[in-house]
Amino acid sequence: MKDSWKIILLALICFVIGTSEFVIVGVLDRIALSANISIAHAGQLISVFALTVSIGTPVAIYFTAGMNQRKLMMISLTLLTLSCVMMIVFSTYPLYLFSRVIMALGVGVFNVLCFIVATKLAPVGKKGSAIATVTLGFNAALILGLPVGRMVTGIFGWKAIFVFTAVLSLLAVFMVLKFIPAFEGEKPMKFKRQLRLMKNKSIMLSLLMSFFWISGYGVLYAYITPYLQHETGMGDRMLSITFLVFGIATLVGNKTGGYLGDKIGIPKTILIAMTINAFTLFLISALPSSINETFLLLVIWGFAAWLPGPLLRYSIISLAPESQGVILSLYNSILQLGLAVGAGLGGIIIENSGTG
């Protein structure tokens, strides 16, 4: 298999593991019913996953940095397979939480390794394209994971999603073994050197901005399914359509953000995006909850919410060009931590005030 096809293979695997992360957002109501828990408690499955990725992944990567990277990818995919089996077999909330921790470790480690291996497979001058190809796998999971997961749930039940994911993850283990070269690990950067980056005020400000951005997004995103059901009465078919269009809107917003950043500047683009974001969220909460209006507002919100995405990532990289790997790992951890906090706050709001 040519190296270009190997990179595409990694992107396809990223789609599978990305789906395991995002799909749960679309089936919170079914999980809550199955485990006899509240929607708010079910939402903490998202918080636990994000928190584990944000804290566990950098630690796991640090202590396994010297390991053969193909072997480590296979171990992480095996953890994902195991966690999916646990979601299928178990039926209690504590065990669901435990399985999400295992899943997060597998997904987090594979995510980091996937980008590293893709750049090693790519020839000089095409490493950026390799990263973009892998990123496309995660973006496709964000776009297709929710609607497809909801459709599968409507036909076979929510556990069927994890049956499919477990089978595909196990298949991915053997695909990695057969086609991905056994790259040796690299010596990790010392913690002291990593901590020096935190003394840079510009880096800290960028990280805080990213944290608050994604936390605000996570408050509604984590509970978007029960919100749409309770406030608009959407059924499974309309939910699938809404999730699909919403995912496309986030992808278009992400691409548009990069374009506008080049044309009118990063600060102005971020300011415009945040203004539209806040105004749209106000309208969602203030206007009557009809299906058509809510659908339109969600599309606008998804577009505006992800306009700053590439700009915030680019800004943080440009502040530490000599430590891109470390700063990107830190940035990803901040995003996951922000999602965890957002989902946690959303759960508290729902517990005390409902979805309205």
Beta strands, then each sheet from edge to edge (+ up, - down):
end
